[in-house]
Amino acid sequence: MMRGLTLCSLAAVLLIGGCLVVADWRSPSEWVDATEEFTVPLDGIHELRTQTRNGAVKIETSRDLRGEALVTAKIRAGGASVSDAERCLGSIVIDSSRSGSRQSLTWRWDPSRRNGWSASVSFTVRVPPGIAIESHSNNGQVSVMGASAGVKASTHNGKIVLRDVQGDVSGETHNGAIEADVSSENVRLSTHNGPITAWLRSNGPLGGSIESHNGQVTVAFAGSPSTRLVCETHNGGISTNDLELSRISASSRSLQGNLSSGDGKLRIETHNGAIQLKKGDGATREGRSL
C-alpha cells in the first residue's frame, strides 16, 4: 500500500460585532490527506462488508474484474500541528480480513492514538459481479452501483444511493435521503429524516417496506410487479397518478390496492409528507426530474 500525502491548514475564525475572534473548539487545526490503493483477493468470497466511522463508502461492480477487488481509501487526519496530524495519519490502520466466504474492509486506530486527533476514511471499492454487498458508515454517504447478489446499506448521517441493484435490498439512514433503483422481490428502505425516491423494476411478487419519518416518498413501478400496496401518511396526501390498482380501499391519509394480482405486500409510509405512486420510469434518475 502506498500513501500519497497532501498537507493543508485550517483556521477557524468568527466575525462577531465587527471583531475577528479565533474560535477554540478543541478540534484539530491542521490536517493532512493521504490515499491508499490496493487489491483484495476475492477467490471463494461471496460477500463484501465495508465499514467506516466517518467517511463515504462507494461500491461499484465491474465486469472487467475477476477474483479481486480494487480498493481506494482516502484518509484525512487532523492534529494540533502539521507534524501532529502526520503522527495521527500514521496511527490509522486499514484492515482487510476474511472469515469463511466473507471479506471485511474497515479501519482502526493503533495504540499510539492521542486525545485531540480526528480522522475520516472514505472507501471506493470496485468488485466483480456476483458479490453480495454490506456497507456502513457512521457519518457519510453510502452508494452501491450494479450489485447483483443483494445489498445491505446503512449510515447514521448521510444519503443512501442504490443504482442497478438486484437481489434482496435493504437501505437505512437516520438522517438523509434515499435514492434506490432496484430489481428486487424484497425491498426495505427507511430514513428517519429525508425523502425517499425509488424505482422498482421487479416482475412478479414484490414485498417489503418503504418508510420515512419525515419526508416525501415517491415510488415508480417500472417493472410489472404483483403486490398489495398498503400506504399511509400521518400528514400529507397520497397520489396514484396513472397507476392501475384494483381492490382499492382509501381514506384521506391511507390507501390500499392491488398491483396485478396482489401476490406480495409492500408497505409505504411517511409520518410527515406526501406519497407519490407512479407507473413506469417517471421518477428522478441520473439527474432527470419527475
KEKE-3310 file (N, C-alpha, C; in steps of 0.2 Angstrom, whole numbers, plus 5000, padded with zeros to 4 digits):
npx = (5004:5003:5004:4999:5003:4996:4996:4987:4981:4970:4960:4950:4939:4928:4917:4912:4901:4909:4922:4936:4937:4946:4941:4940:4938:4943:4947:4955:4968:4976:4978:4980:4980:4979:4981:4977:4979:4975:4974:4962:4961:4948:4944:4933:4925:4909:4903:4905:4910:4910:4915:4915:4919:4919:4916:4913:4906:4908:4903:4906:4902:4911:4912:4924:4933:4940:4940:4946:4946:4947:4953:4951:4957:4953:4961:4959:4967:4969:4977:4985:4996:5005:5015:5009:4997:5002:5007:4995:4990:4999:4994:4983:4975:4972:4961:4960:4951:4947:4933:4928:4917:4916:4922:4930:4931:4939:4943:4955:4961:4978:4988:4994:4986:4981:4973:4963:4965:4959:4949:4945:4939:4937:4930:4932:4927:4929:4922:4920:4906:4892:4894:4888:4884:4888:4887:4892:4892:4896:4895:4892:4890:4883:4885:4880:4883:4877:4877:4873:4869:4862:4860:4865:4864:4869:4869:4872:4872:4869:4867:4859:4862:4857:4860:4855:4853:4851:4843:4840:4836:4841:4841:4846:4845:4848:4848:4845:4843:4836:4839:4834:4836:4831:4830:4821:4813:4811:4811:4818:4817:4822:4821:4824:4824:4821:4818:4812:4816:4811:4814:4806:4809:4805:4798:4784:4780:4781:4788:4790:4795:4794:4799:4798:4801:4800:4797:4795:4788:4792:4787:4791:4784:4792:4794:4784:4776:4768:4758:4751:4748:4750:4747:4751:4750:4754:4753:4749:4746:4741:4745:4740:4742:4744:4743:4737:4726:4718:4704:4703:4705:4702:4706:4708:4721:4726:4729:4725:4728:4728:4742:4742:4739:4741:4751:4762:4766:4768:4773:4771:4775:4774:4778:4777:4773:4771:4764:4769:4764:4768:4768:4779:4794:4794:4802:4814:4830:4847:4849:4838:4822:4806)
npy = (4994:5011:5028:5043:5060:5074:5091:5102:5117:5123:5136:5142:5154:5168:5181:5193:5205:5214:5211:5201:5185:5171:5155:5143:5126:5115:5106:5098:5109:5108:5098:5083:5074:5058:5045:5028:5014:4998:4980:4967:4950:4939:4926:4913:4921:4927:4938:4955:4966:4982:4995:5011:5024:5038:5045:5042:5028:5019:5008:4999:4989:4979:4972:4969:4964:4950:4939:4948:4963:4981:4993:5010:5020:5035:5045:5056:5066:5074:5086:5095:5102:5102:5092:5084:5080:5072:5062:5057:5053:5042:5033:5027:5013:5002:4989:4973:4959:4941:4930:4914:4914:4928:4944:4957:4975:4988:5001:5006:5013:5013:5008:5020:5031:5048:5060:5072:5070:5068:5059:5054:5041:5037:5025:5018:5005:4993:4979:4962:4955:4947:4947:4949:4963:4973:4988:5001:5017:5028:5041:5048:5047:5032:5022:5011:5003:4993:4980:4963:4953:4956:4969:4977:4992:5005:5021:5032:5046:5053:5051:5038:5029:5019:5010:5001:4989:4972:4957:4954:4969:4981:4997:5010:5025:5037:5050:5058:5057:5044:5036:5024:5012:4998:4980:4969:4957:4959:4973:4985:5000:5014:5029:5041:5055:5063:5063:5049:5041:5030:5017:5004:4989:4976:4960:4951:4944:4956:4962:4970:4986:5003:5018:5034:5044:5058:5066:5066:5052:5044:5033:5024:5012:5003:4990:4975:4972:4961:4965:4969:4985:4995:5009:5024:5040:5051:5065:5072:5070:5057:5051:5043:5044:5038:5025:5009:5001:4988:4982:4992:5002:5016:5032:5049:5049:5036:5022:5007:4994:4983:4979:4972:4955:4955:4948:4949:4960:4977:4989:5006:5021:5037:5048:5062:5070:5069:5055:5048:5039:5031:5025:5016:5024:5036:5044:5053:5051:5048:5062:5067:5075:5072)
npz = (5000:4996:5001:4996:5001:5006:5012:5022:5029:5042:5048:5061:5062:5068:5064:5074:5079:5071:5076:5074:5079:5086:5086:5098:5098:5103:5093:5079:5071:5061:5046:5037:5021:5014:5002:4999:4989:4984:4981:4984:4986:4980:4979:4981:4989:4994:4999:5003:5016:5021:5031:5039:5051:5050:5035:5017:5008:4993:4982:4967:4954:4942:4927:4921:4931:4939:4952:4961:4971:4969:4978:4985:4997:5005:5016:5030:5041:5057:5068:5081:5075:5060:5060:5071:5065:5055:5063:5068:5056:5054:5063:5059:5053:5040:5038:5031:5030:5031:5033:5032:5019:5018:5015:5024:5026:5034:5045:5059:5074:5079:5094:5097:5097:5101:5112:5105:5092:5076:5063:5046:5035:5019:5007:4991:4981:4969:4962:4956:4947:4956:4969:4985:4995:5009:5017:5028:5036:5049:5047:5033:5015:5008:4994:4981:4966:4953:4959:4960:4969:4980:4993:5007:5015:5025:5035:5048:5047:5032:5014:5005:4991:4978:4964:4949:4956:4961:4968:4986:4995:5006:5014:5024:5033:5046:5045:5031:5013:5002:4988:4976:4964:4959:4956:4963:4973:4986:4996:5007:5013:5023:5031:5044:5043:5029:5011:5001:4986:4974:4962:4956:4949:4947:4942:4945:4961:4974:4989:5005:5013:5013:5021:5028:5041:5041:5028:5010:5000:4985:4973:4959:4948:4938:4933:4931:4943:4956:4969:4985:4989:5003:5010:5020:5027:5039:5039:5026:5008:4997:4981:4966:4953:4936:4940:4939:4949:4959:4969:4979:4994:5002:5011:5017:5022:5020:5009:5001:4989:4975:4964:4949:4952:4966:4974:4983:4997:5000:5010:5012:5019:5027:5040:5040:5027:5009:4998:4983:4970:4955:4938:4928:4922:4928:4938:4947:4940:4937:4937:4930:4932:4940)
capx = (5000:5006:5001:5001:5002:4994:4995:4983:4980:4963:4960:4943:4938:4921:4916:4906:4901:4914:4928:4938:4938:4948:4937:4943:4933:4947:4947:4962:4969:4980:4975:4984:4977:4983:4977:4980:4976:4977:4969:4960:4959:4941:4943:4929:4921:4903:4900:4910:4907:4914:4913:4919:4916:4917:4918:4909:4908:4906:4904:4905:4903:4914:4913:4931:4937:4939:4944:4949:4943:4951:4951:4955:4955:4955:4961:4960:4969:4969:4980:4986:5000:5006:5018:5004:4992:5006:5008:4989:4989:5002:4991:4977:4977:4967:4961:4956:4951:4941:4930:4924:4916:4915:4928:4928:4936:4937:4949:4955:4967:4983:4988:4998:4981:4981:4967:4963:4966:4952:4951:4939:4942:4932:4932:4929:4929:4927:4921:4917:4899:4890:4896:4884:4887:4885:4891:4890:4896:4893:4894:4894:4885:4884:4882:4881:4881:4877:4877:4868:4868:4859:4863:4863:4867:4866:4873:4868:4871:4871:4862:4859:4861:4857:4859:4855:4854:4847:4843:4836:4839:4840:4844:4843:4849:4845:4847:4847:4838:4837:4838:4835:4834:4832:4826:4821:4807:4811:4814:4817:4821:4820:4825:4821:4823:4823:4814:4814:4814:4813:4812:4805:4809:4804:4792:4782:4778:4785:4786:4794:4793:4797:4796:4801:4798:4799:4799:4790:4790:4790:4789:4789:4784:4795:4793:4777:4776:4762:4759:4746:4750:4747:4751:4749:4754:4751:4752:4751:4742:4743:4743:4742:4743:4742:4744:4731:4725:4711:4703:4705:4702:4706:4704:4712:4728:4728:4727:4727:4726:4732:4745:4741:4735:4742:4754:4766:4764:4773:4770:4774:4773:4778:4774:4776:4775:4766:4766:4768:4765:4769:4769:4784:4801:4793:4805:4821:4836:4853:4849:4832:4817:4799)
capy = (5000:5017:5033:5050:5064:5081:5095:5108:5121:5126:5141:5143:5161:5170:5188:5194:5213:5218:5209:5194:5180:5164:5150:5137:5121:5109:5102:5099:5115:5106:5092:5080:5069:5053:5040:5021:5010:4991:4975:4962:4944:4938:4919:4910:4926:4928:4944:4960:4970:4988:4999:5016:5028:5044:5045:5039:5022:5018:5001:4998:4982:4980:4966:4968:4961:4943:4936:4953:4970:4986:4997:5016:5023:5042:5046:5063:5065:5080:5086:5102:5105:5098:5086:5081:5077:5067:5057:5055:5049:5036:5029:5024:5006:5000:4982:4969:4952:4937:4924:4910:4917:4935:4948:4963:4980:4994:5004:5007:5017:5009:5010:5027:5037:5053:5064:5078:5068:5066:5056:5051:5037:5035:5019:5017:4998:4990:4972:4959:4953:4941:4948:4952:4969:4976:4994:5005:5022:5032:5048:5049:5044:5026:5021:5004:5003:4987:4974:4958:4947:4959:4974:4980:4998:5009:5026:5036:5053:5053:5049:5031:5029:5012:5010:4995:4983:4966:4953:4957:4976:4985:5003:5014:5031:5040:5057:5058:5055:5038:5035:5017:5009:4991:4975:4965:4955:4961:4979:4988:5007:5018:5035:5045:5062:5064:5060:5043:5041:5023:5014:4996:4986:4969:4957:4946:4946:4961:4963:4974:4992:5010:5022:5040:5048:5065:5067:5063:5046:5044:5026:5022:5005:5002:4983:4973:4969:4959:4966:4973:4991:4997:5016:5028:5046:5055:5072:5073:5067:5051:5052:5036:5046:5034:5018:5005:4997:4985:4981:4999:5004:5023:5037:5055:5048:5029:5019:5000:4992:4978:4979:4965:4950:4957:4942:4951:4965:4982:4995:5013:5025:5043:5052:5069:5071:5066:5049:5049:5032:5032:5020:5017:5026:5043:5047:5056:5046:5051:5069:5069:5076:5069)
capz = (5000:4995:5003:4994:5006:5005:5018:5021:5035:5043:5054:5062:5064:5068:5064:5079:5080:5068:5078:5072:5085:5084:5089:5101:5099:5104:5087:5075:5067:5055:5043:5031:5017:5010:4998:4998:4983:4984:4978:4989:4983:4982:4977:4987:4993:4991:5002:5005:5021:5021:5036:5041:5056:5047:5028:5012:5005:4987:4979:4960:4951:4936:4923:4919:4936:4940:4958:4966:4972:4968:4984:4986:5004:5006:5023:5032:5048:5060:5074:5083:5071:5054:5062:5075:5060:5052:5068:5068:5050:5055:5068:5056:5050:5036:5040:5027:5033:5028:5038:5028:5012:5019:5016:5028:5025:5038:5048:5066:5077:5083:5101:5098:5096:5106:5113:5101:5085:5072:5056:5042:5030:5014:5003:4985:4980:4963:4964:4951:4948:4960:4976:4990:4997:5015:5018:5033:5038:5054:5045:5026:5010:5006:4987:4978:4959:4949:4963:4958:4973:4986:4996:5014:5015:5031:5038:5053:5044:5025:5009:5003:4984:4976:4957:4946:4961:4961:4975:4992:4996:5012:5014:5030:5036:5051:5043:5024:5008:4999:4981:4975:4958:4961:4953:4969:4976:4993:4996:5013:5013:5029:5034:5050:5041:5022:5006:4998:4979:4972:4955:4957:4942:4948:4938:4949:4968:4977:4996:5009:5016:5011:5026:5030:5047:5040:5021:5004:4997:4978:4970:4952:4947:4931:4930:4931:4950:4959:4976:4988:4992:5010:5010:5025:5029:5045:5037:5019:5003:4993:4974:4962:4946:4931:4942:4939:4955:4960:4976:4982:5000:5003:5015:5016:5024:5018:5003:5000:4982:4972:4958:4946:4957:4973:4977:4988:5001:5000:5014:5010:5024:5029:5046:5038:5020:5004:4995:4976:4966:4948:4933:4923:4924:4929:4944:4946:4939:4933:4936:4927:4937:4939)
cpx = (5004:5002:5004:4999:5001:4993:4991:4981:4973:4963:4953:4942:4930:4922:4910:4907:4907:4921:4930:4940:4940:4944:4941:4938:4937:4947:4953:4962:4973:4978:4980:4980:4981:4978:4981:4976:4979:4972:4968:4958:4952:4939:4939:4925:4915:4900:4906:4906:4912:4911:4918:4916:4914:4920:4913:4911:4904:4908:4902:4906:4906:4915:4920:4935:4935:4943:4947:4945:4948:4949:4955:4952:4958:4955:4963:4962:4971:4973:4981:4991:5001:5009:5014:4999:4996:5006:5001:4988:4993:4999:4985:4979:4971:4967:4957:4957:4946:4939:4926:4923:4915:4922:4926:4934:4934:4944:4949:4961:4972:4984:4991:4993:4982:4974:4968:4964:4959:4954:4944:4943:4936:4934:4928:4931:4925:4927:4919:4910:4898:4892:4891:4887:4883:4890:4888:4895:4892:4891:4896:4889:4888:4881:4884:4878:4882:4878:4871:4866:4865:4863:4860:4867:4864:4871:4869:4867:4873:4866:4864:4858:4862:4855:4860:4857:4849:4848:4840:4840:4836:4844:4841:4848:4845:4843:4850:4842:4840:4835:4839:4832:4836:4827:4826:4814:4806:4815:4813:4821:4818:4824:4821:4820:4826:4818:4817:4811:4816:4810:4812:4804:4808:4798:4790:4780:4784:4783:4791:4791:4797:4794:4801:4797:4796:4802:4795:4793:4787:4792:4786:4790:4786:4795:4785:4776:4769:4762:4753:4750:4747:4751:4747:4753:4750:4749:4754:4746:4745:4740:4745:4743:4740:4742:4738:4731:4718:4710:4705:4701:4706:4702:4709:4719:4730:4725:4729:4724:4731:4735:4745:4737:4737:4746:4758:4762:4769:4770:4774:4771:4777:4774:4773:4778:4770:4769:4764:4769:4764:4770:4775:4790:4800:4796:4812:4826:4841:4852:4842:4826:4810:4795)
cpy = (5006:5023:5040:5055:5071:5085:5101:5111:5123:5130:5143:5150:5163:5178:5190:5202:5217:5216:5202:5190:5174:5160:5144:5131:5114:5104:5103:5105:5113:5099:5090:5075:5064:5048:5033:5017:5003:4986:4970:4956:4942:4930:4916:4914:4927:4935:4949:4965:4976:4993:5005:5021:5035:5044:5041:5032:5021:5012:5001:4991:4983:4973:4964:4965:4954:4941:4941:4959:4975:4991:5004:5019:5030:5043:5054:5063:5072:5080:5094:5105:5100:5091:5081:5077:5072:5061:5053:5050:5042:5031:5025:5018:5004:4992:4979:4962:4948:4932:4920:4913:4924:4938:4955:4968:4986:4997:5005:5011:5012:5011:5017:5032:5041:5057:5070:5076:5067:5063:5054:5047:5035:5029:5019:5010:4996:4983:4969:4957:4947:4941:4952:4958:4971:4982:4998:5011:5026:5039:5049:5045:5037:5024:5014:5004:4996:4980:4969:4953:4950:4964:4976:4986:5003:5015:5030:5043:5053:5050:5041:5031:5022:5012:5003:4989:4978:4962:4957:4964:4979:4991:5007:5019:5034:5048:5058:5056:5048:5038:5028:5015:5002:4986:4969:4963:4957:4967:4982:4994:5011:5024:5039:5052:5063:5061:5053:5043:5034:5021:5007:4993:4979:4967:4951:4948:4951:4962:4968:4980:4998:5015:5028:5043:5055:5066:5064:5057:5045:5037:5026:5015:5004:4995:4981:4969:4966:4960:4970:4979:4993:5004:5020:5034:5049:5062:5073:5069:5061:5051:5045:5038:5041:5027:5015:5000:4994:4984:4987:5000:5011:5027:5043:5054:5041:5027:5011:4998:4987:4981:4972:4961:4951:4951:4944:4957:4970:4988:5001:5018:5031:5046:5059:5070:5067:5059:5049:5042:5034:5025:5021:5020:5034:5046:5049:5051:5049:5058:5072:5070:5073:5073)
cpz = (5000:4997:5000:4998:5004:5011:5017:5028:5036:5049:5055:5065:5064:5068:5068:5080:5077:5071:5076:5078:5083:5089:5092:5102:5101:5099:5083:5071:5061:5052:5038:5028:5014:5007:4998:4993:4984:4982:4984:4985:4985:4980:4983:4991:4990:4994:5004:5010:5022:5026:5038:5046:5053:5040:5024:5010:4998:4984:4972:4958:4944:4933:4921:4925:4937:4947:4962:4966:4972:4974:4984:4992:5004:5013:5024:5039:5051:5067:5076:5079:5065:5056:5067:5070:5057:5056:5068:5062:5051:5059:5065:5052:5046:5036:5034:5029:5030:5033:5034:5021:5012:5019:5019:5026:5029:5040:5056:5068:5080:5090:5102:5098:5102:5106:5108:5093:5082:5065:5053:5037:5025:5009:4997:4983:4974:4964:4957:4952:4953:4967:4980:4994:5004:5017:5023:5034:5044:5052:5038:5022:5009:4999:4985:4971:4956:4953:4961:4963:4980:4989:5003:5015:5021:5032:5043:5050:5037:5021:5007:4995:4981:4968:4954:4950:4960:4967:4980:4993:5002:5013:5020:5032:5041:5049:5036:5020:5006:4992:4979:4968:4958:4957:4958:4970:4983:4994:5003:5014:5019:5030:5039:5048:5034:5018:5004:4990:4976:4965:4956:4951:4942:4944:4943:4956:4971:4984:4999:5012:5014:5016:5027:5036:5045:5032:5016:5002:4990:4976:4963:4951:4940:4929:4930:4938:4952:4966:4979:4992:4998:5011:5016:5026:5034:5044:5030:5014:5000:4986:4970:4955:4941:4933:4942:4945:4955:4967:4981:4988:5002:5008:5014:5018:5023:5012:5003:4993:4979:4965:4955:4951:4964:4977:4983:4993:5002:5004:5013:5015:5025:5035:5044:5031:5015:5001:4988:4973:4959:4944:4929:4926:4926:4936:4943:4946:4935:4932:4933:4933:4935:4933)
residu = (MET:MET:ARG:GLY:LEU:THR:LEU:CYS:SER:LEU:ALA:ALA:VAL:LEU:LEU:ILE:GLY:GLY:CYS:LEU:VAL:VAL:ALA:ASP:TRP:ARG:SER:PRO:SER:GLU:TRP:VAL:ASP:ALA:THR:GLU:GLU:PHE:THR:VAL:PRO:LEU:ASP:GLY:ILE:HIS:GLU:LEU:ARG:THR:GLN:THR:ARG:ASN:GLY:ALA:VAL:LYS:ILE:GLU:THR:SER:ARG:ASP:LEU:ARG:GLY:GLU:ALA:LEU:VAL:THR:ALA:LYS:ILE:ARG:ALA:GLY:GLY:ALA:SER:VAL:SER:ASP:ALA:GLU:ARG:CYS:LEU:GLY:SER:ILE:VAL:ILE:ASP:SER:SER:ARG:SER:GLY:SER:ARG:GLN:SER:LEU:THR:TRP:ARG:TRP:ASP:PRO:SER:ARG:ARG:ASN:GLY:TRP:SER:ALA:SER:VAL:SER:PHE:THR:VAL:ARG:VAL:PRO:PRO:GLY:ILE:ALA:ILE:GLU:SER:HIS:SER:ASN:ASN:GLY:GLN:VAL:SER:VAL:MET:GLY:ALA:SER:ALA:GLY:VAL:LYS:ALA:SER:THR:HIS:ASN:GLY:LYS:ILE:VAL:LEU:ARG:ASP:VAL:GLN:GLY:ASP:VAL:SER:GLY:GLU:THR:HIS:ASN:GLY:ALA:ILE:GLU:ALA:ASP:VAL:SER:SER:GLU:ASN:VAL:ARG:LEU:SER:THR:HIS:ASN:GLY:PRO:ILE:THR:ALA:TRP:LEU:ARG:SER:ASN:GLY:PRO:LEU:GLY:GLY:SER:ILE:GLU:SER:HIS:ASN:GLY:GLN:VAL:THR:VAL:ALA:PHE:ALA:GLY:SER:PRO:SER:THR:ARG:LEU:VAL:CYS:GLU:THR:HIS:ASN:GLY:GLY:ILE:SER:THR:ASN:ASP:LEU:GLU:LEU:SER:ARG:ILE:SER:ALA:SER:SER:ARG:SER:LEU:GLN:GLY:ASN:LEU:SER:SER:GLY:ASP:GLY:LYS:LEU:ARG:ILE:GLU:THR:HIS:ASN:GLY:ALA:ILE:GLN:LEU:LYS:LYS:GLY:ASP:GLY:ALA:THR:ARG:GLU:GLY:ARG:SER:LEU)
# end
